[in-house]
Amino acid sequence: MKNEVKYFNRLVDNVLEKWKNENSHKPILLRGARQIGKSATVRNLAKKFDYFLEINFEEDKGARDMFENSNLMPQLLCEKLYSIYDVPIIAGKTLVFFDEIQACIPAISSLRFFYEKMPDLHVIAAGSLLEFALEELPSFGVGRIRSLFMYPFSFAEFLEANGNVGLLTAINRANAENPVDEATHIRALYFLKLFMLTGGMPAVVAKYVNEKDLRQCQQALDDLIISLRDDFARYKKRIPAMQISAAFDSVVRQVGGKFVYIDKEQVFSAFQIKNSVELLIMAGLVIPITHTSANGLPLGAEINPKFRKLLLLDTGVFQRLLGMQLSDILLNEDFDAINKGGIAEMFAGLEMLKASSCYEQYRLFYWQREEKNARAEVDFVVQQDMDIVPIEVKSGKQGKMQSMYLFMKEKNSKIGIRTSLENFAMYDKINVIPLYAIGKGIQIKY
């Protein structure tokens, strides 16, 4: 077991606890971007077991060699693992954790056999660049492996990590009929601004919780950004890291608007940038929002993949790359002055993903109309039960909603949602949800 560090609760903990207590266990595959807390989450779960075996396939060449040169039958693998690591592997008592499993393709293939031959054994695998490895195994374990998708800390997780459980409870209980009181609203807005600065990457959240020093958080973000860029060389050997880095920078410049593959600061071709963007999406660093006609359900049935907006995985990383000033966010009462690059829209989209079921990798959609003299755009379109609901993100406390009303009229939507710095409210058919509560108010469904 590695050195103990303070663990902050994650939403996925409850899902893993339920999995632990099931009679039969499909191996878990934790999927998500690098450095979002996958390994820490598994090590926290391991405290509930008598024994814990952790193997990091990037660090342990011996383990890679064993899987690459061995029969993949679980009983034989467990015997060899026990002889090498001297950790008893007992069904119901041992948690087996294969970390950075993308470095060993045979280990990924072995997961399906654990469910078939040893369903009582708890096995979890995780990997940072897992999606690239899974390309080589398109049917690696359908029906035999359970994927769980993770993201950085949500705003709710951030509040809990900082000991603001009372504030979180008040937000969760509030609605249009019972909004939070003004003092609570102001406090929630302060922590919202704070969270936009720090973001949800675990190393940065821990730095703020422990030090309460935003400048140290900014340094932690700088270190993180360097690490993320260093990873570009590992994505695809046939694509230069410089090209991927250029695509990453282009995404940063264009957040909040329709992404174009050639901008004025771009030196690579549209084809090169497109390929690099797809790699960034696979790596989990970039989240696409795809245009949908929204004429019916499912929303993904009528999409135009040529029209996409792109978000970064984390607001903290984003604001640091933009060089935003701490005082600009903390001291401004309105986000209009500091909503550079659409950070409010980014926050809303990420929060909706984080609040949704971890069993599926959900997609984000938006709607726009490009008719001459009648352009309209709705930031997000989601399915709620069997209804199509438009969502407008306003960075301030008010704003016009012509596009939303137009959408609602054309699509016969029963309700629209505005998320802003306002308190909970209801105007006509518009449900107002504070930006800090958008994760509570919207869970994406298909």
C-alpha positions as CSV (number, residue, x, y, z in Angstrom):
1,M,0.0,0.0,0.0
2,K,1.4,3.4,-0.9
3,N,1.8,6.2,1.6
4,E,-1.5,7.4,3.0
5,V,-2.7,10.8,1.8
6,K,-6.0,12.5,2.7
7,Y,-8.8,11.2,0.4
8,F,-11.7,13.3,-0.6
9,N,-15.0,11.6,-1.4
10,R,-16.0,11.1,-5.0
11,L,-19.5,10.5,-6.4
12,V,-18.3,7.2,-7.9
13,D,-17.5,5.9,-4.4
14,N,-21.1,4.8,-3.8
15,V,-21.2,3.0,-7.1
16,L,-18.0,1.1,-6.3
17,E,-19.4,0.3,-2.8
18,K,-22.5,-1.2,-4.3
19,W,-20.4,-3.2,-6.8
20,K,-18.3,-4.6,-3.9
21,N,-21.4,-5.9,-2.2
22,E,-22.8,-7.7,-5.2
23,N,-22.7,-11.5,-5.3
24,S,-21.2,-11.7,-8.7
25,H,-18.8,-9.1,-10.0
26,K,-18.0,-8.0,-13.5
27,P,-14.5,-6.6,-13.6
28,I,-14.6,-2.8,-13.5
29,L,-12.8,-0.7,-16.1
30,L,-12.4,2.9,-14.8
31,R,-12.1,5.2,-17.8
32,G,-11.2,8.9,-17.9
33,A,-8.4,11.3,-18.6
34,R,-5.1,11.3,-16.9
35,Q,-4.7,12.6,-13.3
36,I,-8.4,12.8,-12.4
37,G,-8.2,10.5,-9.4
38,K,-8.9,7.0,-10.7
39,S,-6.1,5.3,-8.8
40,A,-6.8,7.2,-5.6
41,T,-10.5,6.1,-5.8
42,V,-9.5,2.5,-6.1
43,R,-7.0,2.7,-3.2
44,N,-9.7,4.2,-1.0
45,L,-12.0,1.3,-1.9
46,A,-9.2,-1.1,-1.0
47,K,-9.5,-0.1,2.6
48,K,-12.7,-2.2,2.8
49,F,-10.9,-5.4,1.8
50,D,-8.5,-7.7,3.7
51,Y,-6.0,-7.7,0.9
52,F,-5.1,-5.4,-1.9
53,L,-2.9,-6.2,-4.9
54,E,-2.0,-3.2,-7.1
55,I,0.0,-3.7,-10.3
56,N,1.1,-0.7,-12.4
57,F,1.8,-2.0,-15.9
58,E,3.7,1.1,-17.0
59,E,6.2,0.7,-14.1
60,D,6.3,-3.1,-13.8
61,K,7.9,-4.8,-16.8
62,G,7.8,-8.1,-15.1
63,A,4.0,-8.0,-14.9
64,R,3.8,-7.0,-18.6
65,D,6.0,-9.9,-19.5
66,M,4.0,-12.4,-17.4
67,F,0.7,-11.5,-19.1
68,E,2.2,-11.4,-22.6
69,N,3.8,-14.8,-22.2
70,S,1.2,-16.6,-20.0
71,N,-2.0,-18.5,-20.4
72,L,-4.7,-15.9,-19.6
73,M,-6.9,-18.2,-17.5
74,P,-7.6,-16.4,-14.2
75,Q,-6.7,-19.3,-11.9
76,L,-3.2,-19.6,-13.4
77,L,-2.7,-15.9,-13.4
78,C,-3.7,-15.6,-9.7
79,E,-1.3,-18.3,-8.8
80,K,1.6,-16.5,-10.5
81,L,0.6,-13.2,-9.1
82,Y,0.5,-14.6,-5.6
83,S,4.0,-16.2,-6.0
84,I,5.4,-12.9,-7.3
85,Y,3.8,-10.3,-5.0
86,D,3.0,-12.5,-2.0
87,V,-0.5,-11.1,-1.6
88,P,-3.2,-13.7,-1.1
89,I,-5.8,-13.6,-3.8
90,I,-9.0,-14.7,-2.2
91,A,-12.5,-14.2,-3.6
92,G,-14.5,-11.7,-1.4
93,K,-11.4,-10.7,0.5
94,T,-8.9,-9.4,-2.1
95,L,-9.2,-6.4,-4.4
96,V,-7.0,-6.8,-7.5
97,F,-6.1,-3.5,-9.2
98,F,-4.5,-3.4,-12.6
99,D,-3.4,0.2,-13.1
100,E,-2.3,1.8,-16.4
101,I,-3.6,-1.3,-18.1
102,Q,-3.3,0.2,-21.5
103,A,0.4,-0.6,-21.4
104,C,-0.4,-4.3,-21.5
105,I,-3.0,-5.4,-24.1
106,P,-3.1,-9.0,-23.0
107,A,-4.1,-7.8,-19.5
108,I,-7.1,-6.0,-20.9
109,S,-8.0,-9.2,-22.8
110,S,-7.8,-11.2,-19.5
111,L,-10.5,-9.2,-17.8
112,R,-13.3,-11.0,-19.6
113,F,-12.0,-14.3,-18.3
114,F,-12.2,-13.2,-14.7
115,Y,-15.9,-12.7,-15.0
116,E,-16.4,-16.0,-16.8
117,K,-14.1,-18.1,-14.5
118,M,-13.8,-16.2,-11.2
119,P,-16.9,-13.9,-10.9
120,D,-16.5,-13.8,-7.1
121,L,-13.1,-12.0,-7.3
122,H,-13.1,-8.2,-7.2
123,V,-11.0,-6.9,-10.1
124,I,-10.7,-3.3,-11.2
125,A,-8.6,-1.9,-14.1
126,A,-7.8,1.7,-15.0
127,G,-5.8,3.5,-17.5
128,S,-5.1,7.1,-18.6
129,L,-4.8,6.5,-22.3
130,L,-7.1,3.5,-22.3
131,E,-9.2,4.5,-25.3
132,F,-6.2,4.2,-27.6
133,A,-5.6,0.6,-26.4
134,L,-9.3,-0.3,-26.7
135,E,-9.1,0.7,-30.4
136,E,-7.1,-2.5,-30.9
137,L,-9.7,-4.6,-29.0
138,P,-13.1,-3.4,-30.4
139,S,-14.9,-6.4,-28.7
140,F,-12.7,-6.9,-25.8
141,G,-15.4,-7.8,-23.3
142,V,-18.9,-6.8,-24.3
143,G,-21.3,-7.9,-21.5
144,R,-18.4,-9.2,-19.4
145,I,-16.8,-6.0,-18.3
146,R,-18.4,-2.9,-16.7
147,S,-17.1,0.5,-17.7
148,L,-17.3,3.4,-15.3
149,F,-16.5,6.9,-16.6
150,M,-14.8,9.4,-14.3
151,Y,-14.2,13.2,-14.6
152,P,-12.4,15.7,-12.4
153,F,-14.1,16.9,-9.2
154,S,-17.6,18.3,-9.6
155,F,-18.6,21.5,-7.8
156,A,-20.5,19.4,-5.3
157,E,-17.4,17.2,-4.6
158,F,-15.3,20.4,-4.3
159,L,-17.7,21.8,-1.7
160,E,-17.6,18.6,0.3
161,A,-13.8,18.4,0.2
162,N,-13.7,22.0,1.6
163,G,-16.1,21.1,4.5
164,N,-19.0,23.0,3.1
165,V,-21.5,20.2,3.6
166,G,-24.2,22.6,4.9
167,L,-23.9,24.9,1.9
168,L,-24.2,21.8,-0.4
169,T,-27.2,20.6,1.5
170,A,-28.9,23.9,1.1
171,I,-28.3,24.0,-2.6
172,N,-29.6,20.4,-3.0
173,R,-32.8,21.2,-1.2
174,A,-33.6,24.4,-3.1
175,N,-35.8,24.8,-6.1
176,A,-37.9,27.5,-7.8
177,E,-40.5,27.4,-5.1
178,N,-38.0,27.4,-2.3
179,P,-34.8,29.3,-3.4
180,V,-31.8,29.7,-1.1
181,D,-31.7,32.8,1.1
182,E,-29.6,35.7,-0.1
183,A,-26.6,35.0,2.2
184,T,-26.4,31.4,1.1
185,H,-26.7,32.5,-2.5
186,I,-23.8,34.9,-2.2
187,R,-21.7,32.3,-0.4
188,A,-22.4,29.8,-3.2
189,L,-21.4,32.3,-5.9
190,Y,-18.1,32.9,-4.1
191,F,-17.3,29.2,-4.1
192,L,-18.4,28.9,-7.7
193,K,-15.9,31.6,-8.7
194,L,-13.2,29.9,-6.6
195,F,-13.9,26.5,-8.2
196,M,-13.7,28.1,-11.7
197,L,-10.2,29.2,-10.7
198,T,-9.0,26.0,-9.1
199,G,-10.9,23.5,-11.3
200,G,-11.5,20.0,-10.3
201,M,-8.2,18.2,-10.9
202,P,-7.4,16.3,-7.7
203,A,-3.9,17.6,-7.2
204,V,-5.2,21.2,-7.4
205,V,-8.2,20.6,-5.2
206,A,-6.0,19.0,-2.5
207,K,-3.6,22.0,-2.7
208,Y,-6.4,24.4,-2.1
209,V,-8.0,22.4,0.7
210,N,-4.7,22.0,2.5
211,E,-3.1,25.4,1.9
212,K,-6.0,27.8,1.0
213,D,-3.5,29.6,-1.2
214,L,-4.7,30.3,-4.8
215,R,-1.2,31.2,-6.0
216,Q,0.0,27.7,-5.0
217,C,-3.0,26.3,-6.9
218,Q,-1.9,28.3,-9.9
219,Q,1.5,26.7,-9.7
220,A,0.0,23.3,-9.3
221,L,-2.0,24.0,-12.5
222,D,1.2,25.0,-14.3
223,D,2.8,21.8,-13.3
224,L,-0.2,19.8,-14.4
225,I,-0.4,21.6,-17.8
226,I,3.3,20.7,-18.4
227,S,2.6,17.1,-17.5
228,L,-0.5,17.0,-19.9
229,R,1.6,18.4,-22.7
230,D,4.4,15.9,-22.1
231,D,1.8,13.2,-22.6
232,F,1.1,14.3,-26.2
233,A,4.1,12.3,-27.4
234,R,2.4,9.2,-26.1
235,Y,-0.9,9.5,-27.9
236,K,0.1,8.4,-31.4
237,K,3.7,7.9,-32.5
238,R,2.8,8.7,-36.1
239,I,1.5,12.2,-35.2
240,P,4.1,14.7,-33.9
241,A,3.5,16.0,-30.3
242,M,3.9,19.6,-31.7
243,Q,0.9,19.0,-34.0
244,I,-1.2,17.8,-31.1
245,S,-0.1,20.7,-28.9
246,A,-1.1,23.1,-31.7
247,A,-4.6,21.5,-31.9
248,F,-4.8,21.8,-28.1
249,D,-4.0,25.5,-28.2
250,S,-6.5,26.0,-31.0
251,V,-9.2,24.4,-28.8
252,V,-8.3,26.8,-26.0
253,R,-8.6,29.8,-28.3
254,Q,-12.0,28.7,-29.7
255,V,-13.8,27.5,-26.6
256,G,-17.4,29.0,-26.6
257,G,-17.8,29.1,-30.4
258,K,-18.1,26.8,-33.3
259,F,-14.7,25.1,-33.8
260,V,-12.9,25.7,-37.1
261,Y,-9.8,23.7,-37.9
262,I,-7.9,26.6,-39.4
263,D,-7.6,29.8,-37.5
264,K,-5.4,32.8,-38.0
265,E,-2.7,31.5,-35.6
266,Q,-2.7,27.9,-37.1
267,V,0.2,26.6,-39.2
268,F,-1.0,23.0,-39.6
269,S,-3.5,21.9,-42.2
270,A,-7.2,21.3,-41.4
271,F,-6.7,17.6,-41.8
272,Q,-3.8,17.5,-39.4
273,I,-5.6,19.5,-36.8
274,K,-8.8,17.4,-37.2
275,N,-6.8,14.2,-36.5
276,S,-5.1,15.7,-33.5
277,V,-8.4,17.0,-32.1
278,E,-9.9,13.5,-32.3
279,L,-6.9,12.2,-30.3
280,L,-7.5,14.8,-27.7
281,I,-11.1,13.8,-27.5
282,M,-10.1,10.1,-27.1
283,A,-7.7,11.1,-24.3
284,G,-10.5,12.9,-22.5
285,L,-8.9,16.3,-22.5
286,V,-11.4,17.8,-24.9
287,I,-15.2,17.4,-24.7
288,P,-17.2,17.9,-27.9
289,I,-20.6,19.6,-28.1
290,T,-22.3,18.4,-31.4
291,H,-25.0,20.2,-33.3
292,T,-28.4,18.5,-33.3
293,S,-31.5,19.3,-35.2
294,A,-33.5,18.3,-32.1
295,N,-36.5,17.4,-34.1
296,G,-37.1,14.3,-31.9
297,L,-35.5,11.7,-29.7
298,P,-32.8,10.5,-29.5
299,L,-31.0,13.8,-29.9
300,G,-28.1,12.0,-31.5
301,A,-30.2,10.8,-34.4
302,E,-30.0,14.1,-36.3
303,I,-26.6,15.5,-35.7
304,N,-24.2,17.4,-37.9
305,P,-20.6,16.4,-36.9
306,K,-19.2,19.2,-39.0
307,F,-20.7,21.7,-36.5
308,R,-19.1,21.2,-33.1
309,K,-18.0,23.3,-30.2
310,L,-15.2,22.0,-28.0
311,L,-14.6,22.3,-24.3
312,L,-11.6,21.6,-22.2
313,L,-11.8,19.0,-19.4
314,D,-11.3,21.5,-16.6
315,T,-12.0,25.2,-16.0
316,G,-8.9,25.5,-13.8
317,V,-6.6,24.4,-16.6
318,F,-8.5,26.6,-19.1
319,Q,-8.3,29.8,-17.1
320,R,-4.6,29.2,-16.5
321,L,-3.9,28.7,-20.2
322,L,-5.7,32.0,-20.9
323,G,-3.7,33.8,-18.2
324,M,-6.7,35.1,-16.4
325,Q,-6.1,37.2,-13.3
326,L,-7.3,35.9,-9.9
327,S,-8.7,39.3,-8.9
328,D,-10.8,39.5,-12.2
329,I,-12.9,36.6,-11.1
330,L,-13.0,36.9,-7.3
331,L,-13.6,40.6,-7.1
332,N,-16.2,40.9,-9.9
333,E,-19.8,40.6,-9.0
334,D,-20.7,39.8,-12.6
335,F,-19.1,37.2,-14.8
336,D,-19.7,39.2,-18.0
337,A,-16.3,41.0,-17.6
338,I,-14.4,37.8,-17.0
339,N,-16.3,35.2,-19.1
340,K,-13.4,35.1,-21.6
341,G,-13.7,32.1,-23.8
342,G,-17.0,31.1,-22.4
343,I,-15.9,29.7,-19.1
344,A,-19.5,29.8,-17.8
345,E,-20.6,27.6,-20.7
346,M,-17.7,25.2,-20.1
347,F,-18.5,24.9,-16.4
348,A,-22.2,24.1,-17.2
349,G,-21.4,21.5,-19.8
350,L,-18.8,19.8,-17.5
351,E,-21.1,19.8,-14.5
352,M,-23.9,18.1,-16.5
353,L,-21.6,15.4,-17.6
354,K,-20.2,14.9,-14.0
355,A,-23.8,14.7,-12.6
356,S,-24.9,12.0,-15.1
357,S,-24.7,8.3,-14.6
358,C,-21.1,7.0,-14.6
359,Y,-22.2,3.8,-16.4
360,E,-22.3,5.6,-19.8
361,Q,-20.2,8.1,-21.7
362,Y,-22.8,10.8,-22.4
363,R,-22.6,13.3,-25.2
364,L,-23.4,17.0,-25.2
365,F,-25.5,18.7,-27.9
366,Y,-26.3,22.2,-28.9
367,W,-28.7,23.7,-31.5
368,Q,-28.2,26.6,-34.0
369,R,-29.9,28.1,-37.0
370,E,-27.9,29.9,-39.6
371,E,-30.6,31.5,-41.7
372,K,-29.8,34.9,-43.1
373,N,-30.9,37.6,-40.7
374,A,-32.4,35.0,-38.3
375,R,-29.4,33.3,-36.7
376,A,-30.2,31.6,-33.4
377,E,-28.3,29.3,-31.0
378,V,-29.0,27.4,-27.8
379,D,-26.0,26.5,-25.7
380,F,-27.2,23.0,-24.8
381,V,-30.1,20.7,-25.7
382,V,-30.9,17.8,-23.3
383,Q,-33.4,15.1,-22.9
384,Q,-35.4,15.1,-19.7
385,D,-37.7,12.1,-19.5
386,M,-39.3,12.2,-23.0
387,D,-39.0,16.0,-23.4
388,I,-36.4,18.0,-25.4
389,V,-35.2,20.8,-23.2
390,P,-33.1,23.8,-24.3
391,I,-30.6,25.3,-21.9
392,E,-29.2,28.9,-22.1
393,V,-26.1,29.8,-20.1
394,K,-25.8,33.4,-19.0
395,S,-22.7,34.6,-17.4
396,G,-24.4,37.5,-15.6
397,K,-27.7,37.9,-13.7
398,Q,-29.9,38.5,-16.7
399,G,-29.9,38.3,-20.4
400,K,-32.1,38.1,-23.4
401,M,-33.4,34.7,-24.5
402,Q,-34.7,35.1,-28.0
403,S,-33.0,32.0,-29.2
404,M,-34.5,29.9,-26.5
405,Y,-38.0,31.1,-27.1
406,L,-37.6,30.5,-30.8
407,F,-36.4,27.0,-30.2
408,M,-39.3,26.3,-27.8
409,K,-41.8,27.5,-30.3
410,E,-40.3,25.5,-33.2
411,K,-39.8,22.3,-31.2
412,N,-42.9,22.6,-29.0
413,S,-40.8,22.4,-25.9
414,K,-42.7,22.4,-22.6
415,I,-40.0,24.2,-20.7
416,G,-36.7,25.9,-21.1
417,I,-33.8,26.3,-18.6
418,R,-31.7,29.4,-18.0
419,T,-28.6,29.0,-15.8
420,S,-27.0,32.1,-14.6
421,L,-25.9,34.0,-11.4
422,E,-29.5,34.3,-10.4
423,N,-31.2,32.5,-7.5
424,F,-33.7,29.7,-8.2
425,A,-36.8,31.0,-9.9
426,M,-39.5,30.3,-12.5
427,Y,-40.6,32.8,-15.2
428,D,-43.4,31.6,-17.4
429,K,-42.0,28.4,-19.0
430,I,-38.4,29.2,-18.1
431,N,-36.9,27.4,-15.1
432,V,-34.0,29.5,-13.7
433,I,-31.2,27.4,-12.1
434,P,-28.2,29.0,-10.5
435,L,-25.0,28.2,-12.3
436,Y,-23.7,26.6,-9.1
437,A,-26.6,24.2,-9.1
438,I,-26.7,23.1,-12.8
439,G,-25.3,19.7,-11.9
440,K,-28.1,19.2,-9.4
441,G,-30.7,20.4,-11.8
442,I,-29.7,18.5,-15.0
443,Q,-28.6,14.9,-15.3
444,I,-28.2,14.1,-19.0
445,K,-30.3,11.1,-20.2
446,Y,-30.7,9.3,-23.4
